[in-house]
Amino acid sequence: MPTVPALLPRRRTLAVAAAAAALVAGTLGTQAATAEPAAANTDKVLVIGLDGVVLDRLKVANAPYLKGLMAQGLTARSTLYANPMAATSSGPGWSTIATGAWPDRHGVKDNSFTGKNYTAYPDFLTRIENAAPTLNTYAAADWEPIASADAGGPIFSAKVDKRLGLKGDRDGYLTEDPKIAAAAAAELRDQNPDAAFVYFGQVDGAGHSYGAASQQYLDSIARVDALVGQVLNAVAARPTYDRENWKILVTTDHGHTAAGGHGGSTIQERGTFVLAKGAGIPAGSVRDDVRLVDVAAIALRHVGVAAPGIDGLALDAADNDAFDTLRPALQARLDETGIPATTKGFTRTPPAGWSVDNSRMGSGGVTEWAGWSFATDEFWSQAQRDQWRELGVRSRDVFAVADSDEWDDKAHTGTFDSTLISPEYPVTGGSTVNLRYTTHYRQDGAQTAQVLVSYNGGAATVVKSHTADALATTESLALRVPAGATDVRVSFRYTGTNNWYWTVDNVTVG
């Protein structure tokens, strides 16, 4: 852990120096418990964007400030989309972070920014300005499209109170990043921003030039960590810091291959993370259900601004998905060969209350997918890349998978015919209830995908048949409950052989 007070201006008191140490040491947001009552607008958020940082490389780098945030807050690893939704490049990545929406909504598919839809899905600082213009917003970046109108931007609009946009490149970030850090530190320490975004680009430059496996890449993380420390020290050196409630978020827009580069569909290029620290976030916590779109949602929630219609969720959003309870039971590959042997990401055992009917299922085939299974994106999407599995971005953590295409890759008899059956949900006769589920479905040939419901153990009836692609979407079906019914079961039946796939997640009835 660095000696934080050494980075503070000498004019600051020992009390402020102690506050700076506390920011990294783990007491962020706790000083206010003994301070005088907080004034208005004391809930403040800082988002730090680090371009092209691989989490596993961060963990072995000399990065005491970032590791301090991980030790005293949340670390959440997740994955991105791939083409044709969007490339794993900076334009889509930072647009996703800023807007809280996936590329199929914000419209940015690559660094050309063609099709951008920031009017419907503005950045989180602009949302703050629209909803609460008295709050102060700030953005600083040396990748031009983030904070300036050049090169297809800006991602953060002109409504932001103060923007600093510098021009960096693979080598220029070494000189421009320190300028960003100095300017942002002065703003955070001496002014009064309520929500801020600060970007550093040199790690991505090192990735392109030397590869993520290189020592130069680790060295760039160490340099950026020192700049992050400069910014964190500035927050802690604020005269009003002990009366403020800061939430700190750190994230990245995409990963890098070991040899260097991104834009494609490998798990290394798709890898991202979110670090979060602040009141209510357990120290050293790890989560698997946080996605890149959540950064904006977390920031907006913290300053009290609603964001209807975005994909992101705040950290305190309830997770009632039964499939996520299977995370501890996930196992490594059996028949699959493209998935790394160390990746634990599937089980065929359903969660409590759920069942799988394989009475019509053929025999043999790839074991992992012999009927409905339960898997993570990191596992399932690596079964076969570039067949749009990577596009199922609205599923979180563990989800249900029926994949006749992968099942067919090993000798079998019969066809794929499997039904996933929910527990009984209580309903009231004569009412209308809403069935919702997140789905990623790709249509091919004669395969079928049916949603059926059964009341009080009676015959199941079809309420939805998927007959066309339903990619990364949420279905909502109004169910008219028969008179006298007290419960309903939902079934998902998928049939096919060497066709495509169907995933289901977050099933709710209510």
Secondary structure, DSSP 4 states (H G I P E B T S, - for coil): ---GGGGS-TTS-HHHHHHHHHHHHT-TTTGGGTSSPP-SS-EEEEEEEETT--HHHHHHSS-HHHHHHHHHSEEEEEE---TTT--SSHHHHHHHHHHSS-HHHH---STT-TT--TTTS--HHHHHHHH-TTS-EEEEESSHHHHSSGGG--SS-TTSSEEEE----TTTHHHHHHHHHHHHHHHHHHS--SEEEEEE-HHHHHHHHH-TTSHHHHHHHHHHHHHHHHHHHHHHT-TTGGG-EEEEEEE-S----SSS--SSSSHHHHEEEEEEESTTPPTTEEESS--TTHHHHHHHHHTT---TT-S---TTS----GGGGGGGG-B--SS-SSS-TT---EESSPPTT-EEE-TTPPEES-GGGSSSEEEEHHHHTTTSTTSSGGG-TT--SEEEEEEHHHHTTS-EES-EEEEEE--PEE--TT-EEEEEEEEEEE--TT-EEEEEEEETT---EEEEEE-S-EEEEEEEEEEEPPTT--EEEEEEEEEESSS-EEEEEEEEE-
